[in-house]
Amino acid sequence: MATDTKDLSKFRNIGIIAHIDAGKTTTSEAILYRTGLKHKIDLVKGDTGGATTDWMDQEKERGITITSAAVTAYWKGCHINIIDTPGHIDFTAEVERSLRVLDGAVVVFDGKMGVEAQSETVWRQATKYGVPRICFINKINQIGGDFYKSLDSIHKRLSKNAVAIHLPIGFEKDICGVVDLVDMKAYTYKDYADHELTVGEIPADMLEKAKNARSMLIEEAVQADEKLMEKFFNEGEEAISEAELKAALRKRIIDGDFYLVTGGDGRGVIVEKVLDLIADYLPSPLDRDQGKIVGTNPKTGDEEIREAKNEEPLAALAFKIATDPFVGKLIFVRVYSGKLTTGSTIMNASTRNKERVGRLVRMFADKREDITEITAGDIAAIVGLKDCTTGTTLCDPMKPIHLESIEFPEPPVSIAVEPKTKSDQEKMDLGLSKLAEEDPTFRVRTDEETGQTIISGMGELHLEIIIDRLKREHGVECNTGAPQVAYRETIRATAEAQGKYIKQTGGRGQYGDAWIKFEPNEPGKGFEFIDQIKGGVVPLEFRKPVREGVEETLNGGVIAGYPVVDIKATLYDGSYHDVDSSELAFHMAGALATRDGIKKARPVLLEPVMKLEATTPEEFMGDIIGDLNSRRGRIDKMEDLSGGAKLIVAYVPLANLFGYTSDLRSMSQGRAASTMELFGYEEVPPNVAQEIIEKRNAGK
């Protein structure tokens, strides 16, 4: 293994992101092999199930990535922290929290399919966090693989600013290397597993094509620098040196609106060219935002800036919690400034609690190496911090800072679970709380009316994996109920209501009186409480209990027992009694006003709606569209794909999609596939809403 470099310009914190089955994990395996961390390339699917980054049992069996795995590798003097992320939409939070701390990304595409549904999702996520990226079109050596068609789909569905830096030599099974458009050399191999690439001249039949592609690359590159553009216009492309071209391309990529594209067999030696692109073009921690991170002072609320230097006060973000069977709780952190050292005392910026750092480890997927410090710009893990969750800022107690946290969507699918044996109840509760600690999109709660344990997640597969992990890692077998939809309630009108709570039982009584106006809030804005009391008609100490009474009632629902969202509540009037008023009385007054006010403000039921993309041979298209219509789906668009396939994009209520994957297979003789992601919440049609409310009330 190469010695660890402390030159921050040589650090690369990158993610490998893609649609499911595009070949992210295989590409990661090839990177480990080519950088000397492995002696052979393990298969992801098949008999061995030995991919390094897919180390959970469920990952090996299913051939998919579930958790993001951190791996450190070294290439041409660069220290590369690689995070291989899941492609399945149910685990999209893993992608989200990884991108939050990464400086660059490699987006992998299936060369047979081009841009797919989840490709668009991860691309949007990378754009949201301003992550510069390069593109690798994988599997172009397989039947149906086509570099140029895939590049065209990137232009159509993602960005026009994606430009080839390498052109494949050959087609499908005859692909044997690439032409590098920077040095205009051919890099070839006899077999994908060759130990090294052979450098030679460009094949004669590709020379003209390569020259044209290089001209296009240079035209894009010179836009990074006015002086270079002037030189290009005055002296021609021959005047642009390789070093100038590389520097200009790197600047354009770091600016975030330009993407270099390469392609090949993700299992093979060609991955060395991807490693070269990572080292040459993706940013170091010093390149992102000039190596600075902005946060707030948790005490004063003032803006704080930290630079990526070891001498600065510590600022680090915990982006993942994992339970390791050998060392216990692992907290993956990205250090933005300062140094995290063993034995030092750090502060949780959210809770203000201090903890001592015991053990630090650098991760090689499921293996680990003890280290004494994590320097600015680096990613590694802390063992055993008690007071830490995903998105927590860890900082110097003397110089506190709070970094922007990570937001996650609310899980839309719920099921009831109970242990098969009553004696396992405590063990199940403990196991579920540990899994919820690791996964911010997994929630556990107890239904107060039925006493049942309800777990919620991003989809059926997500919850299936949770139940499987509960059995394997915590030794608890569970019975599960049918999946339930996480409905919500909101209002469509404005209403005012009085909540008056009077109780006289001899001695001191209870008196609370509050007038509250309820009105719709913007979608996604959640609950907002506005205090408009004038003249002290409701004393200050009783206003917080009013708010708590409102919130508690909204969380429990009004028309069907589902949480009420996107609502403004304005406390504007009321009265109190010098002797009988209390916090409890005003809490009750807030609750009474809420129940009455919501009912008068035209309450409606909201349901989660999924964006569904189905790819199918044309012959099954009619059946699939008819089926989606029967599920209350609305067809958004239909597109032609390569190989005669069709793409159907539709928006369908989640309630009508349970079991859809197996139904789709039956309809298409196993030849159609689909992906879905949460699109948002929409109003349930009145007739359907009535059924849901009646069923919900009957179950109480």
Helices and strands as residue ranges (DSSP letters): G 8-10, E 11-18, H 24-34, H 57-62, E 69-75, E 78-84, G 89-91, H 92-99, E 104-110, H 117-128, E 133-138, H 147-157, E 162-164, E 166-169, G 172-174, E 177-180, E 185-188, E 198-200, G 204-206, H 207-221, G 222-224, H 226-235, G 237-239, H 242-255, E 259-264, H 271-281, G 288-291, E 292-296, E 303-307, E 315-324, E 328-337, E 340-341, E 345-348, E 354-356, E 359-364, E 367-371, E 373-374, E 379-383, E 393-395, E 402-403, E 413-419, G 422-424, H 425-438, E 443-446, E 453-457, H 460-474, E 478-480, E 484-485, E 488-491, E 495-503, E 510-520, E 527-531, H 540-556, E 567-575, H 583-600, E 603-617, G 618-620, H 621-630, E 634-640, G 642-644, E 645-653, G 654-656, H 660-667, E 673-683, H 686-698
